[in-house]
Amino acid sequence: MKTKEELADSKQAETDHLMLQASLKSELEASQQQVEVYKIQLAEITSEKHNIHEHLKTSVDQHQRTLSVYQQKVAALQEECHAAKVEQAAVTSEFESYKVRVHNVLKQQKNKSASQGETEEAKQEREHLEMMVDQLKIKLQDTQNNLQISVSELQTLQSEHDTLLERHNKMLQETVSKEAELREKLCSIQSENMMMKSEHAQAVSHLTSQNEVLRSSFRDQVRHLQEEHRKTIETLQQQLSKVETQLFQLKSESTTKSPASFHQPVKNLRERRNTDLPLLDMHCITREEGEGMETADTESVSSTGPHTQSLEQLLNSPQTKLEPPLWHVELTKEELVQKLSSTTKSADHLNGLLRETEATNAILMEQIKVRVKNCRQENAVWVSWPSTHTYLSLKTHRSGVSITS
């Protein structure tokens, strides 16, 4: 019973082990799928980062080209403005010199004669000077207008330059922040991957150790059961030979005590009963009261038979410890499945051996019971023999027939 309970416990432990392995396998597949998802996300993030870098690079190049063009335009406008200022200064100085000359001429003319009329040449020169002054004024006005336009364009270009610089700085900051965030996410994914790998290695080592323990325990149980089966068979054979010897002694003693006329029928009856029954064992059969008292040489089977340990004692005896291996190889899932299948086959073989042993023991017990019953009937026949012999002798004398005993 204890062996059956231990086998049931072993089967339960094996089923628990299989369920644990299945759950760990499902968790491992889920973690691998999650790692694949993380890898896909990482690839997408990396491609997005690469695209952002390319876009940023192209935008920076474009902004730099635009900035260089604007700077060239600003330099050209500044040169034009400087040239316009120089020209304005030259025109202003020329206008001042003409103005001074005109004042000088007017003063000279006034000084010559107040009553003297203006000559034709003075009029022409004055008209010419006035025309020149008007032209210079118009030219100065155009130059001032051009200068104002250039200054407004310069301010517009400067504002556009500031806007582009601001956008460039903002994009740089966003790129740096995104890169830091992506790096942090990558580090977290790598740490989770390392944790999953360590958990998988621990689970594989734990399953391997459990498999080794179950295998060693099943091997020990099978070895003990085989040894016990062998010892039981040897003991039963010895007891069977002893019972046959005792039966032979009983037959011989009964033959010496019985009359010659009834020797042959009783012997034929015993031989017929012996041929009907196979060889049996007397082990574990309780003797009834008064049984076996007819002969003085009959001894108890339990006292003469060799002392054998029971199955419970063998299972409770201390098991030999197997030395642990000096090296450990990390097993794969296929090897673990193969080891579990071999362990299951070993357990099934052990169950078959137990069932065969129990069936053999039951058959032997039935044969022993039949054999003991037969022996008791034969003993009862031999005990009742004297009264039967006396009755037959009296009947023969009455009928007038002489029977020699």
Long-range contacts (C-beta under 8 A, 24 or more apart in sequence): 2-311, 2-312, 2-315, 2-316, 3-221, 3-225, 3-311, 3-312, 3-315, 3-354, 4-354, 6-221, 6-315, 7-221, 7-347, 7-350, 7-351, 7-354, 10-214, 10-217, 10-218, 10-221, 10-347, 11-347, 13-214, 14-214, 14-340, 14-343, 14-344, 14-347, 17-207, 17-210, 17-211, 17-214, 17-340, 18-340, 20-207, 21-207, 21-336, 21-340, 24-203, 24-207, 25-333, 28-200, 28-203, 31-196, 31-199, 31-200, 34-196, 35-193, 35-196, 38-189, 38-192, 38-193, 41-189, 42-186, 42-189, 45-182, 45-185, 45-186, 46-182, 49-178, 49-179, 49-182, 52-175, 52-178, 53-175, 56-171, 56-172, 56-175, 59-168, 59-171, 60-168, 63-164, 63-167, 63-168, 66-164, 67-161, 67-164, 70-157, 70-160, 70-161, 73-153, 73-157, 74-154, 74-157, 74-158, 77-150, 77-153, 77-154, 78-150, 78-154, 80-146, 80-150, 81-147, 81-150, 81-151, 81-154, 84-143, 84-146, 84-147, 84-150, 85-147, 87-143, 88-140, 88-143, 88-144, 88-147, 91-136, 91-139, 91-140, 91-143, 92-140, 94-136, 95-133, 95-136, 95-137, 95-140, 98-129, 98-132, 98-133, 98-136, 99-133, 101-129, 102-126, 102-129, 102-133, 201-330, 204-330, 204-331, 204-333, 204-336, 205-328, 205-330, 207-336, 208-328, 208-330, 208-331, 208-336, 211-336, 211-339, 211-340, 211-343, 214-343, 215-339, 215-342, 215-343, 215-346, 216-322, 218-343, 218-346, 218-347, 218-350, 219-346, 220-319, 220-320, 221-315, 221-350, 222-346, 222-349, 222-350, 222-353, 224-314, 224-315, 224-317, 224-319, 225-311, 225-314, 225-350, 225-353, 225-354, 225-357, 226-353, 227-314, 228-309, 228-311, 228-314, 229-353, 229-357, 231-308, 231-309, 232-308, 232-357, 232-361, 235-283, 235-305, 235-306, 235-308, 236-281, 236-283, 236-364, 238-305, 238-306, 239-281, 239-282, 239-283, 239-301, 239-305, 240-279, 240-280, 240-281, 240-282, 242-282, 242-301, 242-304, 242-305, 243-280, 243-281, 243-282, 243-301, 243-371, 244-279, 246-298, 247-375, 249-295, 249-297, 249-298, 250-294, 250-295, 250-298, 250-375, 250-378, 250-379, 253-294, 253-295, 254-378, 254-382, 257-382, 258-382, 258-385, 259-389, 259-405, 261-403, 261-405, 262-385, 262-389, 266-381, 270-378, 273-374, 273-378, 277-367, 277-370, 277-371, 277-374, 278-367, 279-367, 280-364, 280-367, 280-368, 280-370, 280-371, 281-364, 281-367, 281-368, 282-368, 282-371, 282-372, 283-368, 284-365, 284-368, 285-368, 285-369, 285-372, 288-376, 291-376, 291-379, 294-379, 294-382, 294-383
